[in-house]
Amino acid sequence: MVSFAAEPIIRLGFFSITNSLLDALLVDAILVGLILMLRKRLSLMPGKFQVIIETVIQEFYNITYSVAGENAPKIFPYFMSFFIFILFANWSGLIPGVSAVGLKEHGQIVPFFRAATSDFNVTLGLSILSVLITHFLSLNKLGFKEYITRYFSLNPLNLYIGLLELIGEFTKIISLSFRLFGNIFAGEVVIGTISAMFALLLPLPFLLLEVIVGLVQALVFAMLTMAFMAVLMTPHAEEVKEEVIES
Amino acid sequence: MGFLKDLGFDPVLLGAQVLNFLIIYYLLKRFLYKPVMDMIKSREDKIAEGLKQAEESRTTLEKTLEEEKKILQKAEIQAQKIIEDAKEQALDASRQIDENAKQEADRIILAAREKIEQESRDTEARLTQKISLIASDMVAKSLEGLISEKEQKQILEKTLHNIKNVN
């Protein structure tokens, strides 16, 4: 049975290296491997691998530019990094055998690797980071005065709206982290249960479903982060003007 | 916050995961996005440069063709002029040759006429001399024995003088 908390594999005093952390390190290793492989082959006349990577990066940059406009160069690295890391973390739990190899504790197998995003610490950490980076970029772009007027104003109505905006920032963390954690953890539980019932062929459709879920969840997290960044980097007055024009 | 504990919340682990993400973010940004974007940009620049050069080459080709056309037109006009000049010169030369030939013919005719007249005069003079000689011989033979030799000579000279005056 998959537990909510990630299981510790190695204990170093107060710090435990859990299977989700090991999985995150595995994802890092895969990504570093891909980076090294690409850097080795990078040339003006691209090969198939370079074409795929360039197309993906270019398309994601175009999406960022269509949403964020001139802020795209600053937002794009975060958007892309969240997407790549979460995608690989989601899919890492689907590698056949990954959750079957581990330590035997109390008659149960504790796997060495567990999809990093099925650990609440990872999704919460990524969500907090996403919101913090969003505010850092906003502060950097708008300046302190413009940034703070979004939340605090002498006008009572604006102050009330600002308060709601402030609450909204915390709900962003909750919604981002729980959505990702819930989807991936549920997927792990479903696959674990189905595999326990009948391990041959039956889990295959669920694995395929989880591949799609992993992709969609990575996209949702990254796109929302990008949209939040684009919104908070736009001056409040411009935002209101756009809304008036649209209406 | 008990539910967070149930979900396995661990601030240290959370910090480690955040740090892990920040490291991978830095690596991706520094060694993946930047080189790839730079490569795409450099390729775009190269393509733009190639297109620009192609456009320049096309413009140069068009200019060259235009110039070639102009040169050909100019050459055609010049050739036409040269042909016309040559025709004109040929006509002049022909006229000159005709005139020269005519003059030469006139000169030759005149010279021939003069020569004929000269020869005619010479023949006449020789003939007169011969007739005079015959006449003097005839006079001398007819008067032989009738008059003295001195009278004969005087008569002969007078006759010859008369003949000459007649001529």
Chai-1 contact restraints between the chains, C-beta under 6 A:
chainA,res_idxA,chainB,res_idxB,connection_type,confidence,min_distance_angstrom,max_distance_angstrom,comment,restraint_id
A,F4,B,L7,contact,1.0,0.0,6.0,A-B,restraint_1
A,F4,B,G8,contact,1.0,0.0,6.0,A-B,restraint_2
A,A5,B,G8,contact,1.0,0.0,6.0,A-B,restraint_3
A,A6,B,G8,contact,1.0,0.0,6.0,A-B,restraint_4
A,F15,B,V12,contact,1.0,0.0,6.0,A-B,restraint_5
A,A24,B,N20,contact,1.0,0.0,6.0,A-B,restraint_6
A,D28,B,I24,contact,1.0,0.0,6.0,A-B,restraint_7
A,I35,B,F31,contact,1.0,0.0,6.0,A-B,restraint_8
A,I35,B,L32,contact,1.0,0.0,6.0,A-B,restraint_9
A,L42,B,P35,contact,1.0,0.0,6.0,A-B,restraint_10
A,L44,B,R43,contact,1.0,0.0,6.0,A-B,restraint_11
A,E54,B,V36,contact,1.0,0.0,6.0,A-B,restraint_12
A,E54,B,I40,contact,1.0,0.0,6.0,A-B,restraint_13
A,I57,B,V36,contact,1.0,0.0,6.0,A-B,restraint_14
A,P77,B,K29,contact,1.0,0.0,6.0,A-B,restraint_15
A,P77,B,Y33,contact,1.0,0.0,6.0,A-B,restraint_16
A,S81,B,Y25,contact,1.0,0.0,6.0,A-B,restraint_17
A,S81,B,L28,contact,1.0,0.0,6.0,A-B,restraint_18
A,F85,B,I24,contact,1.0,0.0,6.0,A-B,restraint_19
A,F120,B,L7,contact,1.0,0.0,6.0,A-B,restraint_20
A,F120,B,G8,contact,1.0,0.0,6.0,A-B,restraint_21
A,N121,B,D10,contact,1.0,0.0,6.0,A-B,restraint_22
A,N121,B,L13,contact,1.0,0.0,6.0,A-B,restraint_23
A,N121,B,L14,contact,1.0,0.0,6.0,A-B,restraint_24
A,N121,B,Q17,contact,1.0,0.0,6.0,A-B,restraint_25
A,V122,B,Q17,contact,1.0,0.0,6.0,A-B,restraint_26
A,G125,B,L14,contact,1.0,0.0,6.0,A-B,restraint_27
A,G125,B,Q17,contact,1.0,0.0,6.0,A-B,restraint_28
A,G125,B,V18,contact,1.0,0.0,6.0,A-B,restraint_29
A,L129,B,V18,contact,1.0,0.0,6.0,A-B,restraint_30
